[in-house]
Amino acid sequence: MVVSVGIDVSKDKHDCFILSSEGEVLVDVFTIPNTMDGFNCLLKRIQGCTAPQDKIKVGLEATGHYSYNLLGFLLDNGLATYVLNPLRTNLYRKSLSLRKTKTDRVDARTIASMLLSDAGLKPYTNTAYHNEELKSLTRYRFDKVKERAKLKSSIARLVCILFPELEKLVPSLHIASVYALLEAFPGAKQVASAHLTRLKALLETASKGHYKRDMALEIRNAAKNSIGSQMPAKSLELQHT
């Protein structure tokens, strides 16, 4: 006998239904909260069916992040878990409707029944679970790269307004020493008013000794003759970029 567990996943709770391969309802629809106590309650209900572990199938729809924690719990407990494509489950529901089976939505019963009727379904594996982790990291990295590019563009735009001459004095605006300078003195007026000793110390520390008094003096002189605008709002934006 195969035991089929259908789970209808939602944000705060999950409806569950347990069916045997002989069509016997082993546990009628019950609801568990989306908590560890709820997950353990589901596990006890499944284990209470007394079927060998390799004769248990658990199915749920791919519902994005709502199903992720429950999926991890099921896999950690060694249960063969099937993540079903919603389009596929919807087609199966429609086929039940054609056979005059009363169902107007994909629910836990539909999922449990589908697990028993479709021999071609493949269980979700730990490898797939970890692949999802890698995809998530890849998306995160992509978002961060885009965010960094946007911030760099903002810095270049603001420097062009506040202290345009600076770009010609350094190999790149996007180095630690320039960022330290702009955070402390966000504009030509602020740089021009800076004490040379402080300016030298800041640049020398941020550049790890690469920039010394000569560079501090060159930058301050450029600031004193800068065409840059004095715009406090833009300076504040630069400091917080």
N, C-alpha and C positions, 0 to 999 in steps of 0.2 A: 504493500500500500504506500502510495506517495501522499504526503501531506502538503497542501498548497496554502500559502498564507498571502492574502491580498491586503495591501495597505494603501489607503487613500490619504495621501500626505497633504497637510495644510500648515499654516504658520504656527499655530499654538496647540494643535491637537492632531491626532491621526486616527482614522477609523480603520479597524482591522477585522478580517474575516478569515476563518480557517476551514478549509474544505478537504475532504479525502478524494483520492482518485476514483473511488467508487460512487462519488456524488453525495456522500454523507456530510451533513454540516456538523463539523466537530466542535466549532465554537462560533456562535452567531455573532453578528456585528457588535463590536465593543469599541469604546473610544479610550485612547490613552493620551495623557498630556505630553507635550513636547519637553519632557524632563527626564532625568536619569531614572527616577522612580517609575515613570511611564514606560521607558525602554525595558527596565527589568521586569515589569508586569507583563509586557508582551513576550519577553523571553520565557518566562515561567509558563505562560499559556501555551506557547509553542512546544516547550519541553514536556508539558503535561499530556501531549497527544501520543507520547510513548513510541513514536516512530524513530528508527535509526537516523542519525544526523544526515547521512547521505541520501535519505529519502524525503528530506524536507526542502521545499522550494519557497522562497520568499520573493514576492514581486512588489514593486512600486514604480510609479511613473517618474520620469525624469522631470523634476519640478525645480531645477536649479538649486539655489542655496537652502531652500526649505527641507530638502531631503538629505542633505549632505551629512549631517550629524547622525541621523538614524542609520544611514547607509554604512557609515564607519563603524557604528556599534554592531550592526549585524555581521559585517565582515570580521570584526575582531572576535566575534563569538563563533566563527567557523560555519556560518549558515550560507548556503548557496543562495545568493541574492541576484535577482534579475531586475535591471533598470530598463523599463519599457519606454519606447518612443511614444509620446502622446498621440501622434498620428496613427500609429499602429493600434493602440488600444481603442481609439475612437472608431476605427474601421471595424474592429471586433465588436464593439458595442452596437454598431449599426447592423452587423450581421445577426446579432441576437434579436434586434428589433424586427428584422425581416422574418425571423422564426417565431414572431409573436411573443417573444420574451419581454416582459415588462421591465424596461430600464430606460431612463431618459438621460443618464449621464454615466460617465466612467466612474465606478465606485469600487470599494474593496471587493465586493462580490464579483464584479466584472474581471478585475485583475486576477483574483484567485482562479476563476474559471479559465481565463486565457492561459495561465501558466500550465494548466493540465491539457489544454487542447492544442497548443502550438509546440510541437516537438523540436522545432528549429531554433527556439530561443536559446541564447548562450548566457551563462551566468556572468555577472560582473566579477572581475578579478582584482586582486590586490595590485597587480600591475596597472590595470586601468585606473584604479584609485590614485596611485602614485603619479600616473601620467596626468591626471587631472590637477594634481598639485603642481607639476611642472608647467602645465598650461597657465595656471594661476600666477605662478612666478614670472612667466614670460610676459603675460599681460601687464603685470605690475611693473616690470622693467620697462616695457614699451611706454606705459603711461608716464613713468618717471623721466624717461629720455625726452618725451614730448614736453613735459613740464619744465625740464632744465633748459631746453631750447627756447621755450617761451620766455623764461626768466632772463636768459642771456640777451635775448632780443630787447627786452624791457630795459636792461642795464645800458645797452648800447644806445638806445633811444634817449634815455635820461641824461647820459653823459654828453651826448650831442647837444642837448639843450643847456646843461648846467656848466660843463667844462669841456668843450669840444677839443681843445688843444691837447688834452691828456692822452688821447689815443695815439698821437704821433710820438709821444715820449716813451712809450712802453711797448714791448713786443706783442702784448695782448691785454685787453681789458679784463680778461677772465683768468687772472692769476691771483694767488693769495694776497700778495702785497697790494695790488690795486683794490681788491675787495676790502682789505683792512683800511686803506686810505679813504675810500668812499663811504665806509660805514662811520668813520670818525669825522670826516670832513666832506659832506655830501654836496659839493658845489665849489666853483672857483672862488667865490667870496670867502668861504670858510677856510679853504686851503691858503688863500692869500693872507688871511689874518692869523694863521697858525704860527706858534713859536717854532723857530727852526730846530731847536733841540728836540722838541716833542715830535716834530715831523720826521726828523732823522731817525729817532729811536723807533718809531712806529714802522717805518719802511725797512729799517735794518732787521728788526725782529721778524716781521712778516715775510721778508725775502730770505731769511736765514743767512744774513750777512752779505747778500749780493748787492743790495742798494745801500749806499752810505750817504755822507753829507752832500756830495756833489749832486746826486740825484734828487735829494730833498730840496736843495737850493734851486735846481733847474725846474722842478715841478712848481715850487712856490713862485718863482719869477714868471713862469707861464701863466699861473693863476692870476697874478697881479695885472697882467696885460690881456686877460681873457675877454673874449666877446660873449662869454656865457651869461645867460640870464640868471637873475636872482629871483628864484621862485620857491618859497618855503614849502609849498605843497609838494612840488616835484622833488625837493630835497628829502622830505619825509618819505615819499614813495621809494626813492632810491635806497634810503637806509633800511627799509623793510622789504626790499626785493631779495 
